[in-house]
Amino acid sequence: MKKKRFTEEQIIRILRDAEAKTIDAAARQHGVSEQSIYRWKRQFGQMEVADVRELRHLRQENARLKKV
């Protein structure tokens, strides 16, 4: 599987930057498309970094339990 370019924490920081600036300017600065920012906004919404870490932990635990 292809490695993701940005971690969830980095995505949250980019989204906060996009809220402060225009989405177009934030996309150019971070080297992503505007569509990626809109998709991340829909996926992560109003989550904070701690929420994303908890979500990742729960997904890993769920995958581990499914293997058992």
PyMOL CGO cylinders between C-alpha atoms (Angstrom):
from pymol import cmd
from pymol.cgo import CYLINDER

trace = [
    CYLINDER, 0.00, 0.00, 0.00, 1.22, 3.49, -0.83, 0.3, 1, 1, 1, 1, 1, 1,
    CYLINDER, 1.22, 3.49, -0.83, 2.51, 5.57, 2.07, 0.3, 1, 1, 1, 1, 1, 1,
    CYLINDER, 2.51, 5.57, 2.07, 0.46, 8.66, 2.81, 0.3, 1, 1, 1, 1, 1, 1,
    CYLINDER, 0.46, 8.66, 2.81, 2.23, 11.94, 2.24, 0.3, 1, 1, 1, 1, 1, 1,
    CYLINDER, 2.23, 11.94, 2.24, 0.81, 13.75, 5.29, 0.3, 1, 1, 1, 1, 1, 1,
    CYLINDER, 0.81, 13.75, 5.29, 0.03, 12.46, 8.76, 0.3, 1, 1, 1, 1, 1, 1,
    CYLINDER, 0.03, 12.46, 8.76, -3.29, 13.25, 10.36, 0.3, 1, 1, 1, 1, 1, 1,
    CYLINDER, -3.29, 13.25, 10.36, -1.62, 15.80, 12.63, 0.3, 1, 1, 1, 1, 1, 1,
    CYLINDER, -1.62, 15.80, 12.63, -0.14, 17.59, 9.64, 0.3, 1, 1, 1, 1, 1, 1,
    CYLINDER, -0.14, 17.59, 9.64, -3.52, 17.57, 7.91, 0.3, 1, 1, 1, 1, 1, 1,
    CYLINDER, -3.52, 17.57, 7.91, -5.13, 19.22, 10.93, 0.3, 1, 1, 1, 1, 1, 1,
    CYLINDER, -5.13, 19.22, 10.93, -2.44, 21.93, 10.89, 0.3, 1, 1, 1, 1, 1, 1,
    CYLINDER, -2.44, 21.93, 10.89, -3.00, 22.52, 7.18, 0.3, 1, 1, 1, 1, 1, 1,
    CYLINDER, -3.00, 22.52, 7.18, -6.75, 22.82, 7.79, 0.3, 1, 1, 1, 1, 1, 1,
    CYLINDER, -6.75, 22.82, 7.79, -6.19, 25.36, 10.58, 0.3, 1, 1, 1, 1, 1, 1,
    CYLINDER, -6.19, 25.36, 10.58, -3.92, 27.29, 8.21, 0.3, 1, 1, 1, 1, 1, 1,
    CYLINDER, -3.92, 27.29, 8.21, -6.64, 27.17, 5.53, 0.3, 1, 1, 1, 1, 1, 1,
    CYLINDER, -6.64, 27.17, 5.53, -9.10, 28.67, 8.00, 0.3, 1, 1, 1, 1, 1, 1,
    CYLINDER, -9.10, 28.67, 8.00, -6.74, 31.56, 8.69, 0.3, 1, 1, 1, 1, 1, 1,
    CYLINDER, -6.74, 31.56, 8.69, -5.94, 32.16, 5.00, 0.3, 1, 1, 1, 1, 1, 1,
    CYLINDER, -5.94, 32.16, 5.00, -7.80, 31.37, 1.84, 0.3, 1, 1, 1, 1, 1, 1,
    CYLINDER, -7.80, 31.37, 1.84, -7.96, 27.74, 0.83, 0.3, 1, 1, 1, 1, 1, 1,
    CYLINDER, -7.96, 27.74, 0.83, -6.17, 28.55, -2.43, 0.3, 1, 1, 1, 1, 1, 1,
    CYLINDER, -6.17, 28.55, -2.43, -3.23, 30.18, -0.62, 0.3, 1, 1, 1, 1, 1, 1,
    CYLINDER, -3.23, 30.18, -0.62, -2.95, 27.37, 1.93, 0.3, 1, 1, 1, 1, 1, 1,
    CYLINDER, -2.95, 27.37, 1.93, -3.03, 24.74, -0.83, 0.3, 1, 1, 1, 1, 1, 1,
    CYLINDER, -3.03, 24.74, -0.83, -0.24, 26.45, -2.74, 0.3, 1, 1, 1, 1, 1, 1,
    CYLINDER, -0.24, 26.45, -2.74, 1.88, 26.91, 0.38, 0.3, 1, 1, 1, 1, 1, 1,
    CYLINDER, 1.88, 26.91, 0.38, 1.65, 23.25, 1.42, 0.3, 1, 1, 1, 1, 1, 1,
    CYLINDER, 1.65, 23.25, 1.42, 1.80, 21.78, -2.08, 0.3, 1, 1, 1, 1, 1, 1,
    CYLINDER, 1.80, 21.78, -2.08, -1.61, 20.11, -2.14, 0.3, 1, 1, 1, 1, 1, 1,
    CYLINDER, -1.61, 20.11, -2.14, -4.66, 20.59, -4.30, 0.3, 1, 1, 1, 1, 1, 1,
    CYLINDER, -4.66, 20.59, -4.30, -7.66, 22.58, -3.17, 0.3, 1, 1, 1, 1, 1, 1,
    CYLINDER, -7.66, 22.58, -3.17, -9.75, 19.44, -3.57, 0.3, 1, 1, 1, 1, 1, 1,
    CYLINDER, -9.75, 19.44, -3.57, -7.55, 17.65, -1.03, 0.3, 1, 1, 1, 1, 1, 1,
    CYLINDER, -7.55, 17.65, -1.03, -8.21, 20.40, 1.51, 0.3, 1, 1, 1, 1, 1, 1,
    CYLINDER, -8.21, 20.40, 1.51, -11.97, 20.19, 0.91, 0.3, 1, 1, 1, 1, 1, 1,
    CYLINDER, -11.97, 20.19, 0.91, -11.84, 16.38, 1.24, 0.3, 1, 1, 1, 1, 1, 1,
    CYLINDER, -11.84, 16.38, 1.24, -9.82, 16.60, 4.47, 0.3, 1, 1, 1, 1, 1, 1,
    CYLINDER, -9.82, 16.60, 4.47, -12.21, 19.23, 5.78, 0.3, 1, 1, 1, 1, 1, 1,
    CYLINDER, -12.21, 19.23, 5.78, -15.13, 16.87, 5.19, 0.3, 1, 1, 1, 1, 1, 1,
    CYLINDER, -15.13, 16.87, 5.19, -13.27, 13.92, 6.75, 0.3, 1, 1, 1, 1, 1, 1,
    CYLINDER, -13.27, 13.92, 6.75, -11.67, 15.59, 9.77, 0.3, 1, 1, 1, 1, 1, 1,
    CYLINDER, -11.67, 15.59, 9.77, -14.00, 18.57, 10.17, 0.3, 1, 1, 1, 1, 1, 1,
    CYLINDER, -14.00, 18.57, 10.17, -13.67, 20.19, 13.56, 0.3, 1, 1, 1, 1, 1, 1,
    CYLINDER, -13.67, 20.19, 13.56, -11.36, 17.54, 15.04, 0.3, 1, 1, 1, 1, 1, 1,
    CYLINDER, -11.36, 17.54, 15.04, -8.34, 18.53, 17.07, 0.3, 1, 1, 1, 1, 1, 1,
    CYLINDER, -8.34, 18.53, 17.07, -4.99, 16.75, 17.04, 0.3, 1, 1, 1, 1, 1, 1,
    CYLINDER, -4.99, 16.75, 17.04, -5.87, 14.76, 20.17, 0.3, 1, 1, 1, 1, 1, 1,
    CYLINDER, -5.87, 14.76, 20.17, -9.13, 13.58, 18.58, 0.3, 1, 1, 1, 1, 1, 1,
    CYLINDER, -9.13, 13.58, 18.58, -7.29, 12.38, 15.49, 0.3, 1, 1, 1, 1, 1, 1,
    CYLINDER, -7.29, 12.38, 15.49, -4.74, 10.48, 17.57, 0.3, 1, 1, 1, 1, 1, 1,
    CYLINDER, -4.74, 10.48, 17.57, -7.56, 8.78, 19.49, 0.3, 1, 1, 1, 1, 1, 1,
    CYLINDER, -7.56, 8.78, 19.49, -9.31, 7.91, 16.22, 0.3, 1, 1, 1, 1, 1, 1,
    CYLINDER, -9.31, 7.91, 16.22, -6.10, 6.38, 14.81, 0.3, 1, 1, 1, 1, 1, 1,
    CYLINDER, -6.10, 6.38, 14.81, -5.60, 4.37, 18.01, 0.3, 1, 1, 1, 1, 1, 1,
    CYLINDER, -5.60, 4.37, 18.01, -9.17, 3.07, 17.88, 0.3, 1, 1, 1, 1, 1, 1,
    CYLINDER, -9.17, 3.07, 17.88, -8.79, 2.08, 14.21, 0.3, 1, 1, 1, 1, 1, 1,
    CYLINDER, -8.79, 2.08, 14.21, -5.57, 0.19, 14.98, 0.3, 1, 1, 1, 1, 1, 1,
    CYLINDER, -5.57, 0.19, 14.98, -7.18, -1.58, 17.92, 0.3, 1, 1, 1, 1, 1, 1,
    CYLINDER, -7.18, -1.58, 17.92, -10.22, -2.47, 15.83, 0.3, 1, 1, 1, 1, 1, 1,
    CYLINDER, -10.22, -2.47, 15.83, -8.00, -3.92, 13.08, 0.3, 1, 1, 1, 1, 1, 1,
    CYLINDER, -8.00, -3.92, 13.08, -6.06, -5.93, 15.65, 0.3, 1, 1, 1, 1, 1, 1,
    CYLINDER, -6.06, -5.93, 15.65, -9.28, -7.33, 17.14, 0.3, 1, 1, 1, 1, 1, 1,
    CYLINDER, -9.28, -7.33, 17.14, -10.61, -8.27, 13.71, 0.3, 1, 1, 1, 1, 1, 1,
    CYLINDER, -10.61, -8.27, 13.71, -7.47, -10.33, 13.07, 0.3, 1, 1, 1, 1, 1, 1,
    CYLINDER, -7.47, -10.33, 13.07, -8.04, -12.28, 16.30, 0.3, 1, 1, 1, 1, 1, 1,
]
cmd.load_cgo(trace, "trace")
